[in-house]
Amino acid sequence: MKRVLTAVILIPIVVLALFRAPLWLFTLLVLGVALLAAKEYFDIARARFRPMRGCGYAFLILLFVTVALALSNSNYAGGPAHNIRDAGWIFCIAASVALVLSPYALLTMSMCREPLASSLGDAAVSFLLLPYVGVTLVLLLPLRSPEYGSLYVLFTMLLVWCGDISALYVGRAIGKHKLAPRVSPGKTWEGAVASTATAMLIAVVLFRFVNPIASALTRSHLMPEHAVSFGLPGHVHAIPLAIPLFRIVPAWLAAIFGFSINLAAQLGDLVESALKRGAGLKDSGALLPGHGGVLDRIDALLFALPITFVFYVLVLGSYFEAHGLQRLA
């Protein structure tokens, strides 16, 4: 019951932030999640290492600030982004600042460690926070920057959530063959297969009905409304409410996307389980009733977001650029 209640409260907040929050507020919200996840990550690492928390937090904040400032100073802040590839380059350049500087700072600080034998391990585990939590979550900023990027991110989250739910309930009902007993004894092959099949099916359905979904989101005032002008000069009329029309993603491509996202998500879940088991912990935290910690809730998303970004840049970005407008009835 706690698990369901927490989800009912959090999901609307996530959707509202995704579609309605300005860039600065969205950045602060995602950064807040990243800092909470970082705290739990350091708590796990503390079982074997002495992570440099202050330096890790500082570089995590620097990473978000750098990417946000780069995006806010581009044309994506004030208007629609017509090419996610440009936002991708902005992200890569901005993220490199933190990723290049942080190893030198951490290795320099590690010289003060006693004994010196622990310096390399402490620096390495502290640096791992940035690619594991920081770079993955900061990807939400360039992915959301285009005008309809929020819709694409929502689809990704739905695939991760639906796959997780399917694995949980199918695994409990008919699961008999352990998937990775040494890492996560509760996961089964039956649940994993059900999760993958569900994600592929949901992906095909979401991309097939993207225009009705966009219509519903526009009516709910989540997606932006458009005015369509027509008529002769001096006698221009406007339709006050119109929705974008998207090209339909082929079913085979949607299925591949769903499969890839689900595979990454399940791997992310297993990796975090391995980290917790190695530290002798059941959950990464207790902040979310029925769900454990923040890291427990976003572990799958951390591995799925890079795949999401690559698909958007290489293939799917053009499908989320409006190719026309349609008046709402």
C-alpha positions as a LaTeX table, in Angstrom:
\begin{tabular}{lrrr}
\hline
Residue & $x$ (\AA) & $y$ (\AA) & $z$ (\AA) \\
\hline
Met1 & 0.00 & 0.00 & 0.00 \\
Lys2 & 2.84 & 2.41 & 0.85 \\
Arg3 & 4.47 & 1.62 & $-2.51$ \\
Val4 & 1.31 & 2.49 & $-4.45$ \\
Leu5 & 0.58 & 5.63 & $-2.42$ \\
Thr6 & 4.12 & 6.95 & $-2.91$ \\
Ala7 & 3.87 & 6.36 & $-6.67$ \\
Val8 & 0.47 & 8.10 & $-6.85$ \\
Ile9 & 1.96 & 11.18 & $-5.19$ \\
Leu10 & 5.28 & 11.28 & $-7.05$ \\
Ile11 & 4.22 & 10.54 & $-10.64$ \\
Pro12 & 2.01 & 13.68 & $-11.06$ \\
Ile13 & 4.80 & 15.80 & $-9.57$ \\
Val14 & 7.29 & 14.34 & $-12.05$ \\
Val15 & 4.94 & 14.95 & $-15.00$ \\
Leu16 & 4.21 & 18.54 & $-13.97$ \\
Ala17 & 7.90 & 19.31 & $-13.53$ \\
Leu18 & 8.73 & 17.68 & $-16.86$ \\
Phe19 & 6.20 & 19.69 & $-18.87$ \\
Arg20 & 5.63 & 22.94 & $-16.98$ \\
Ala21 & 8.71 & 23.84 & $-14.95$ \\
Pro22 & 11.02 & 26.52 & $-16.45$ \\
Leu23 & 14.60 & 25.51 & $-17.13$ \\
Trp24 & 15.99 & 26.94 & $-13.89$ \\
Leu25 & 13.38 & 25.19 & $-11.74$ \\
Phe26 & 13.67 & 21.92 & $-13.64$ \\
Thr27 & 17.45 & 22.05 & $-13.21$ \\
Leu28 & 17.11 & 22.60 & $-9.46$ \\
Leu29 & 14.62 & 19.73 & $-9.12$ \\
Val30 & 16.79 & 17.26 & $-11.02$ \\
Leu31 & 19.87 & 18.48 & $-9.15$ \\
Gly32 & 18.03 & 17.87 & $-5.87$ \\
Val33 & 17.32 & 14.29 & $-6.92$ \\
Ala34 & 20.95 & 13.88 & $-8.00$ \\
Leu35 & 22.25 & 15.14 & $-4.64$ \\
Leu36 & 19.96 & 12.77 & $-2.72$ \\
Ala37 & 21.09 & 9.88 & $-4.92$ \\
Ala38 & 24.71 & 10.96 & $-4.43$ \\
Lys39 & 24.28 & 10.89 & $-0.66$ \\
Glu40 & 22.93 & 7.34 & $-0.84$ \\
Tyr41 & 25.69 & 6.30 & $-3.25$ \\
Phe42 & 28.33 & 7.59 & $-0.83$ \\
Asp43 & 26.58 & 5.77 & 2.04 \\
Ile44 & 26.90 & 2.53 & 0.06 \\
Ala45 & 30.53 & 3.22 & $-0.83$ \\
Arg46 & 31.33 & 3.99 & 2.80 \\
Ala47 & 31.17 & 0.27 & 3.60 \\
Arg48 & 34.49 & $-0.26$ & 1.79 \\
Phe49 & 35.89 & 3.21 & 1.06 \\
Arg50 & 36.07 & 6.73 & 2.43 \\
Pro51 & 34.49 & 8.80 & $-0.36$ \\
Met52 & 35.29 & 12.50 & $-0.67$ \\
Arg53 & 31.75 & 13.71 & $-0.23$ \\
Gly54 & 32.34 & 17.46 & $-0.33$ \\
Cys55 & 34.34 & 17.33 & $-3.54$ \\
Gly56 & 31.84 & 14.94 & $-5.11$ \\
Tyr57 & 28.89 & 17.21 & $-4.31$ \\
Ala58 & 30.79 & 20.26 & $-5.58$ \\
Phe59 & 31.58 & 18.71 & $-8.96$ \\
Leu60 & 28.03 & 17.38 & $-9.26$ \\
Ile61 & 26.67 & 20.91 & $-8.77$ \\
Leu62 & 29.26 & 22.28 & $-11.21$ \\
Leu63 & 28.16 & 19.77 & $-13.81$ \\
Phe64 & 24.49 & 20.81 & $-13.57$ \\
Val65 & 25.24 & 24.53 & $-13.47$ \\
Thr66 & 27.54 & 24.30 & $-16.49$ \\
Val67 & 25.06 & 22.37 & $-18.63$ \\
Ala68 & 22.12 & 24.57 & $-17.57$ \\
Leu69 & 24.02 & 27.80 & $-18.32$ \\
Ala70 & 25.12 & 26.45 & $-21.71$ \\
Leu71 & 21.53 & 25.58 & $-22.60$ \\
Ser72 & 20.09 & 28.84 & $-21.26$ \\
Asn73 & 22.52 & 30.85 & $-23.40$ \\
Ser74 & 21.54 & 28.95 & $-26.54$ \\
Asn75 & 18.43 & 29.29 & $-28.67$ \\
Tyr76 & 16.84 & 26.40 & $-26.78$ \\
Ala77 & 15.98 & 28.51 & $-23.76$ \\
Gly78 & 13.83 & 31.07 & $-25.50$ \\
Gly79 & 12.23 & 29.01 & $-28.23$ \\
Pro80 & 11.82 & 25.58 & $-29.73$ \\
Ala81 & 14.85 & 23.50 & $-30.53$ \\
His82 & 14.72 & 22.28 & $-34.10$ \\
Asn83 & 17.67 & 19.93 & $-33.82$ \\
Ile84 & 18.49 & 17.83 & $-30.77$ \\
Arg85 & 21.95 & 17.23 & $-32.21$ \\
Asp86 & 22.91 & 20.83 & $-31.43$ \\
Ala87 & 21.70 & 20.42 & $-27.85$ \\
Gly88 & 23.75 & 17.23 & $-27.71$ \\
Trp89 & 26.92 & 19.08 & $-28.63$ \\
Ile90 & 26.16 & 21.72 & $-25.99$ \\
Phe91 & 25.77 & 18.97 & $-23.41$ \\
Cys92 & 28.98 & 17.18 & $-24.40$ \\
Ile93 & 31.08 & 20.33 & $-24.23$ \\
Ala94 & 29.59 & 21.53 & $-20.95$ \\
Ala95 & 29.72 & 18.12 & $-19.24$ \\
Ser96 & 33.36 & 17.70 & $-20.23$ \\
Val97 & 34.32 & 20.61 & $-17.96$ \\
Ala98 & 33.39 & 18.73 & $-14.79$ \\
Leu99 & 34.53 & 15.33 & $-16.05$ \\
Val100 & 37.98 & 16.60 & $-17.06$ \\
Leu101 & 38.66 & 18.68 & $-13.96$ \\
Ser102 & 37.34 & 16.32 & $-11.30$ \\
Pro103 & 39.90 & 13.47 & $-11.57$ \\
Tyr104 & 42.81 & 15.88 & $-11.09$ \\
Ala105 & 41.19 & 17.49 & $-8.06$ \\
Leu106 & 40.25 & 14.16 & $-6.48$ \\
Leu107 & 43.67 & 12.60 & $-7.06$ \\
Thr108 & 45.35 & 15.68 & $-5.62$ \\
Met109 & 43.15 & 15.58 & $-2.51$ \\
Ser110 & 43.77 & 11.84 & $-2.13$ \\
Met111 & 47.42 & 12.53 & $-1.26$ \\
Cys112 & 46.21 & 13.58 & 2.18 \\
Arg113 & 44.63 & 10.17 & 2.84 \\
Glu114 & 45.94 & 7.91 & 5.56 \\
Pro115 & 47.04 & 5.30 & 4.78 \\
Leu116 & 48.22 & 6.21 & 1.30 \\
Ala117 & 47.17 & 2.76 & 0.08 \\
Ser118 & 43.54 & 3.94 & 0.27 \\
Ser119 & 44.07 & 7.11 & $-1.79$ \\
Leu120 & 43.46 & 5.60 & $-5.24$ \\
Gly121 & 40.35 & 3.67 & $-4.20$ \\
Asp122 & 38.82 & 6.64 & $-2.40$ \\
Ala123 & 39.47 & 8.96 & $-5.37$ \\
Ala124 & 38.13 & 6.43 & $-7.88$ \\
Val125 & 34.90 & 5.71 & $-6.02$ \\
Ser126 & 34.35 & 9.45 & $-5.54$ \\
Phe127 & 34.85 & 10.14 & $-9.26$ \\
Leu128 & 32.45 & 7.33 & $-10.25$ \\
Leu129 & 29.60 & 9.41 & $-8.84$ \\
Leu130 & 29.83 & 11.82 & $-11.79$ \\
Pro131 & 29.33 & 9.39 & $-14.70$ \\
Tyr132 & 26.99 & 7.11 & $-12.71$ \\
Val133 & 24.63 & 9.71 & $-11.23$ \\
Gly134 & 25.64 & 13.14 & $-12.55$ \\
Val135 & 26.07 & 12.72 & $-16.30$ \\
Thr136 & 23.07 & 10.40 & $-16.60$ \\
Leu137 & 20.63 & 12.67 & $-14.76$ \\
Val138 & 21.94 & 15.89 & $-16.34$ \\
Leu139 & 21.02 & 14.33 & $-19.70$ \\
Leu140 & 17.43 & 15.22 & $-18.81$ \\
Leu141 & 18.24 & 18.89 & $-19.45$ \\
Pro142 & 19.23 & 18.67 & $-23.15$ \\
Leu143 & 16.62 & 15.97 & $-23.78$ \\
Arg144 & 13.88 & 18.25 & $-22.43$ \\
Ser145 & 15.19 & 21.42 & $-24.10$ \\
Pro146 & 13.53 & 20.93 & $-27.52$ \\
Glu147 & 9.90 & 22.00 & $-27.67$ \\
Tyr148 & 8.57 & 18.44 & $-27.58$ \\
Gly149 & 11.47 & 16.82 & $-25.75$ \\
Ser150 & 9.34 & 16.44 & $-22.63$ \\
Leu151 & 7.02 & 14.07 & $-24.48$ \\
Tyr152 & 9.94 & 11.88 & $-25.49$ \\
Val153 & 11.31 & 11.81 & $-21.93$ \\
Leu154 & 7.85 & 10.90 & $-20.62$ \\
Phe155 & 7.71 & 7.96 & $-23.04$ \\
Thr156 & 11.08 & 6.75 & $-21.76$ \\
Met157 & 9.96 & 6.97 & $-18.15$ \\
Leu158 & 6.75 & 5.08 & $-18.93$ \\
Leu159 & 8.75 & 2.27 & $-20.54$ \\
Val160 & 10.98 & 2.01 & $-17.47$ \\
Trp161 & 8.06 & 2.12 & $-15.04$ \\
Cys162 & 5.87 & $-0.36$ & $-16.94$ \\
Gly163 & 8.76 & $-2.79$ & $-17.38$ \\
Asp164 & 9.54 & $-2.62$ & $-13.67$ \\
Ile165 & 5.90 & $-3.23$ & $-12.69$ \\
Ser166 & 5.60 & $-6.17$ & $-15.10$ \\
Ala167 & 8.78 & $-7.78$ & $-13.78$ \\
Leu168 & 7.59 & $-7.39$ & $-10.18$ \\
Tyr169 & 4.16 & $-8.92$ & $-10.55$ \\
Val170 & 4.94 & $-11.60$ & $-13.15$ \\
Gly171 & 8.01 & $-12.62$ & $-11.18$ \\
Arg172 & 5.96 & $-12.96$ & $-8.01$ \\
Ala173 & 3.19 & $-14.89$ & $-9.78$ \\
Ile174 & 5.07 & $-17.42$ & $-11.90$ \\
Gly175 & 8.78 & $-16.76$ & $-11.42$ \\
Lys176 & 10.77 & $-19.95$ & $-10.75$ \\
His177 & 14.14 & $-19.52$ & $-12.47$ \\
Lys178 & 16.51 & $-17.11$ & $-10.72$ \\
Leu179 & 18.00 & $-14.42$ & $-12.95$ \\
Ala180 & 21.01 & $-13.43$ & $-10.83$ \\
Pro181 & 20.76 & $-15.12$ & $-7.41$ \\
Arg182 & 24.15 & $-13.85$ & $-6.22$ \\
Val183 & 23.19 & $-10.24$ & $-6.93$ \\
Ser184 & 19.41 & $-10.11$ & $-6.53$ \\
Pro185 & 17.75 & $-13.33$ & $-5.35$ \\
Gly186 & 14.23 & $-12.02$ & $-5.93$ \\
Lys187 & 14.59 & $-11.46$ & $-9.69$ \\
Thr188 & 13.59 & $-14.23$ & $-12.09$ \\
Trp189 & 13.96 & $-14.93$ & $-15.79$ \\
Glu190 & 10.17 & $-15.03$ & $-16.10$ \\
Gly191 & 9.92 & $-11.51$ & $-14.69$ \\
Ala192 & 12.76 & $-10.27$ & $-16.89$ \\
Val193 & 11.17 & $-11.65$ & $-20.07$ \\
Ala194 & 7.78 & $-10.21$ & $-19.10$ \\
Ser195 & 9.43 & $-6.85$ & $-18.45$ \\
Thr196 & 11.09 & $-6.81$ & $-21.88$ \\
Ala197 & 7.92 & $-7.88$ & $-23.70$ \\
Thr198 & 5.88 & $-5.25$ & $-21.86$ \\
Ala199 & 8.35 & $-2.47$ & $-22.67$ \\
Met200 & 8.42 & $-3.41$ & $-26.37$ \\
Leu201 & 4.63 & $-3.51$ & $-26.55$ \\
Ile202 & 4.20 & $-0.23$ & $-24.68$ \\
Ala203 & 6.78 & 1.43 & $-26.95$ \\
Val204 & 4.91 & 0.38 & $-30.09$ \\
Val205 & 1.59 & 1.62 & $-28.65$ \\
Leu206 & 2.99 & 4.96 & $-27.41$ \\
Phe207 & 4.70 & 5.81 & $-30.70$ \\
Arg208 & 1.72 & 4.62 & $-32.74$ \\
Phe209 & $-0.69$ & 6.87 & $-30.82$ \\
Val210 & 1.67 & 9.79 & $-30.25$ \\
Asn211 & $-0.73$ & 12.29 & $-31.86$ \\
Pro212 & $-3.76$ & 11.41 & $-29.68$ \\
Ile213 & $-1.47$ & 11.48 & $-26.65$ \\
Ala214 & $-0.19$ & 14.92 & $-27.68$ \\
Ser215 & $-3.78$ & 16.05 & $-28.10$ \\
Ala216 & $-4.69$ & 14.89 & $-24.60$ \\
Leu217 & $-1.65$ & 16.60 & $-23.10$ \\
Thr218 & $-2.47$ & 19.84 & $-24.96$ \\
Arg219 & $-6.06$ & 19.76 & $-23.71$ \\
Ser220 & $-4.67$ & 19.29 & $-20.20$ \\
His221 & $-2.50$ & 22.41 & $-20.73$ \\
Leu222 & 0.70 & 20.43 & $-20.25$ \\
Met223 & 2.00 & 20.70 & $-23.80$ \\
Pro224 & 2.13 & 24.18 & $-25.40$ \\
Glu225 & $-0.80$ & 25.42 & $-27.44$ \\
His226 & $-0.34$ & 27.00 & $-30.86$ \\
Ala227 & $-2.25$ & 29.64 & $-32.79$ \\
Val228 & $-2.78$ & 28.89 & $-36.49$ \\
Ser229 & $-3.10$ & 32.01 & $-38.66$ \\
Phe230 & $-4.85$ & 32.07 & $-42.03$ \\
Gly231 & $-6.48$ & 34.55 & $-44.43$ \\
Leu232 & $-5.38$ & 37.46 & $-46.60$ \\
Pro233 & $-3.06$ & 40.26 & $-45.38$ \\
Gly234 & $-5.06$ & 42.65 & $-43.26$ \\
His235 & $-7.75$ & 40.03 & $-42.62$ \\
Val236 & $-5.80$ & 37.43 & $-40.70$ \\
His237 & $-7.69$ & 35.06 & $-38.43$ \\
Ala238 & $-6.26$ & 32.64 & $-35.89$ \\
Ile239 & $-7.27$ & 29.30 & $-34.47$ \\
Pro240 & $-6.38$ & 29.72 & $-30.79$ \\
Leu241 & $-5.82$ & 26.05 & $-29.98$ \\
Ala242 & $-3.94$ & 23.61 & $-32.19$ \\
Ile243 & $-1.76$ & 20.55 & $-31.59$ \\
Pro244 & 1.42 & 19.46 & $-33.30$ \\
Leu245 & 1.32 & 16.56 & $-35.74$ \\
Phe246 & 4.15 & 14.06 & $-35.49$ \\
Arg247 & 5.31 & 11.44 & $-37.95$ \\
Ile248 & 4.65 & 7.91 & $-36.71$ \\
Val249 & 7.69 & 5.91 & $-35.66$ \\
Pro250 & 7.76 & 2.52 & $-37.46$ \\
Ala251 & 6.68 & $-0.36$ & $-35.23$ \\
Trp252 & 9.96 & $-2.23$ & $-35.67$ \\
Leu253 & 11.97 & 0.85 & $-34.60$ \\
Ala254 & 9.69 & 1.44 & $-31.60$ \\
Ala255 & 10.11 & $-2.22$ & $-30.58$ \\
Ile256 & 13.91 & $-1.96$ & $-30.82$ \\
Phe257 & 13.81 & 1.21 & $-28.73$ \\
Gly258 & 11.62 & $-0.47$ & $-26.10$ \\
Phe259 & 13.90 & $-3.51$ & $-26.02$ \\
Ser260 & 17.05 & $-1.37$ & $-25.65$ \\
Ile261 & 15.59 & 0.83 & $-22.92$ \\
Asn262 & 14.35 & $-2.20$ & $-20.98$ \\
Leu263 & 17.65 & $-4.06$ & $-21.26$ \\
Ala264 & 19.52 & $-1.01$ & $-19.97$ \\
Ala265 & 16.96 & $-0.48$ & $-17.19$ \\
Gln266 & 17.19 & $-4.08$ & $-15.96$ \\
Leu267 & 20.97 & $-3.91$ & $-16.03$ \\
Gly268 & 20.87 & $-0.67$ & $-14.01$ \\
Asp269 & 18.64 & $-2.34$ & $-11.44$ \\
Leu270 & 21.03 & $-5.30$ & $-11.13$ \\
Val271 & 24.10 & $-3.08$ & $-10.83$ \\
Glu272 & 22.59 & $-1.11$ & $-7.95$ \\
Ser273 & 21.56 & $-4.37$ & $-6.29$ \\
Ala274 & 25.16 & $-5.56$ & $-6.57$ \\
Leu275 & 26.42 & $-2.35$ & $-4.95$ \\
Lys276 & 23.98 & $-2.70$ & $-2.06$ \\
Arg277 & 24.69 & $-6.40$ & $-1.56$ \\
Gly278 & 28.41 & $-5.70$ & $-1.54$ \\
Ala279 & 27.82 & $-3.13$ & 1.20 \\
Gly280 & 25.46 & $-5.38$ & 3.14 \\
Leu281 & 22.42 & $-3.13$ & 2.61 \\
Lys282 & 18.87 & $-4.00$ & 1.60 \\
Asp283 & 17.89 & $-0.51$ & 0.42 \\
Ser284 & 19.95 & 2.54 & $-0.50$ \\
Gly285 & 17.84 & 4.63 & 1.88 \\
Ala286 & 14.43 & 5.02 & 3.50 \\
Leu287 & 13.26 & 8.35 & 2.10 \\
Leu288 & 10.44 & 6.92 & $-0.04$ \\
Pro289 & 7.98 & 4.71 & 1.89 \\
Gly290 & 7.61 & 1.33 & 0.22 \\
His291 & 10.33 & 2.11 & $-2.33$ \\
Gly292 & 13.49 & 2.47 & $-0.27$ \\
Gly293 & 15.80 & 5.29 & $-1.24$ \\
Val294 & 16.02 & 7.66 & $-4.18$ \\
Leu295 & 18.76 & 5.57 & $-5.78$ \\
Asp296 & 16.49 & 2.53 & $-5.57$ \\
Arg297 & 13.88 & 4.38 & $-7.64$ \\
Ile298 & 16.16 & 5.81 & $-10.31$ \\
Asp299 & 18.71 & 2.98 & $-10.69$ \\
Ala300 & 17.02 & 1.74 & $-13.87$ \\
Leu301 & 16.66 & 5.26 & $-15.27$ \\
Leu302 & 20.36 & 5.94 & $-14.75$ \\
Phe303 & 21.24 & 3.26 & $-17.29$ \\
Ala304 & 18.27 & 3.97 & $-19.58$ \\
Leu305 & 18.86 & 7.70 & $-20.08$ \\
Pro306 & 22.13 & 7.38 & $-22.06$ \\
Ile307 & 20.38 & 4.93 & $-24.42$ \\
Thr308 & 17.49 & 7.37 & $-24.68$ \\
Phe309 & 19.86 & 10.19 & $-25.60$ \\
Val310 & 21.68 & 8.16 & $-28.26$ \\
Phe311 & 18.41 & 7.06 & $-29.90$ \\
Tyr312 & 17.15 & 10.66 & $-29.92$ \\
Val313 & 20.30 & 12.06 & $-31.47$ \\
Leu314 & 20.74 & 9.34 & $-34.09$ \\
Val315 & 17.20 & 8.28 & $-35.00$ \\
Leu316 & 14.17 & 9.46 & $-33.07$ \\
Gly317 & 14.76 & 13.20 & $-32.75$ \\
Ser318 & 13.25 & 13.98 & $-36.15$ \\
Tyr319 & 10.05 & 12.14 & $-35.21$ \\
Phe320 & 9.50 & 14.55 & $-32.32$ \\
Glu321 & 9.67 & 17.68 & $-34.47$ \\
Ala322 & 6.19 & 18.87 & $-35.42$ \\
His323 & 5.49 & 18.46 & $-39.13$ \\
Gly324 & 2.23 & 20.37 & $-39.00$ \\
Leu325 & $-0.57$ & 21.60 & $-36.76$ \\
Gln326 & $-4.11$ & 20.37 & $-36.35$ \\
Arg327 & $-6.99$ & 22.30 & $-34.86$ \\
Leu328 & $-8.52$ & 20.82 & $-31.74$ \\
Ala329 & $-12.23$ & 20.24 & $-31.97$ \\
\hline
\end{tabular}
